[in-house]
């Protein structure tokens, strides 16, 4: 349990961990992008160094603030961090899913614009993940999809290529998915407390 000083949880929805470009500890990204009532004008993504196991509080936290390019509020549960943190992709929970990208990510109070790239033939996305080697996972409440790494293809281009559907356990409000370390498997998790982590 770690206390993150100076930030609040309005509607945290997804997380990612990304290797740092400077060889230091990896970065953890926390996406405060939920908007069930679609009444937010701006959204935040928090970035911090992965703390040591004995760390109980973290104060050095960067805030990445953005708004959507269509000037509409969107409810999103999923995001992908690519290019070692240089790009962030937002996947809305709408049907069909809209995809937005923040390019040249910066922090420190500047409000950035997430540019709309297009849509996917999938709706109701609740979580997503990208592996260290570039594969992508996207889940809904009932389905899990996998895209192998495509050489030289960007994230949005990959998401529009042929995908593989992977059978998963039925979970009440399943809203999390990630790759295991070093391709050791895929983990899914329900939002409801007390339910098991599935591999």
BELFEN-V357585 format. One record per residue. D_FIRST is the distance of its C-alpha to the first C-alpha in Angstrom with 1 decimal. Layout:
D_FIRST  D_FIRST
This chain:
0.0  3.8  6.8  9.8  12.8  16.0  15.4  15.5  14.9  18.5  18.4  15.9  17.5  17.0  15.3  17.1  16.9  20.1  21.8  22.8  26.5  26.4  25.2  22.0  18.4  18.1  17.1  14.5  16.2  14.9  18.0  18.6  21.9  22.2  25.4  26.7  29.4  30.3  30.6  28.4  30.4  27.7  24.3  21.5  19.6  17.0  16.9  14.9  15.1  12.8  11.0  11.6  9.5  9.8  8.9  6.7  8.7  10.9  14.3  16.5  16.2  19.4  20.5  23.0  25.1  27.7  30.2  32.2  35.7  37.4  36.3  35.0  31.6  30.0  27.2  25.2  22.4  22.7  23.2  24.0  23.7  26.8  28.8  26.0  24.7  28.2  28.3  26.1  27.6  26.8  27.9  28.7  28.5  32.2  35.0  36.0  32.9  33.5  32.2  31.6  31.0  29.8  31.7  31.3  27.9  27.5  25.0  25.7  27.0  29.7  29.9  30.6  32.5  31.3  34.7  35.7  36.7  37.8  36.7  35.9  37.6  34.3  33.0  29.8  27.4  23.8  22.1  23.2  22.5  24.6  24.7  25.2  28.9  29.3  29.3  28.0  26.6  26.9  26.2  27.4  26.9  29.6  30.2  28.7  30.7  30.8  32.7  33.7  33.8  37.1  38.5  38.7  37.6  35.1  32.2  34.3  37.3  35.4  34.1  37.8  38.9  39.3  36.1  35.4  34.0  31.7  31.7  28.3  27.3  27.8  24.5  24.2  23.1  22.1  20.3  18.6  20.2  19.7  21.7  20.7  20.9  24.6  26.0  24.7  24.7  23.4  20.4  20.4  18.2  19.1  17.4  18.0  15.4  16.4  18.6  18.6  17.8  21.4  22.9
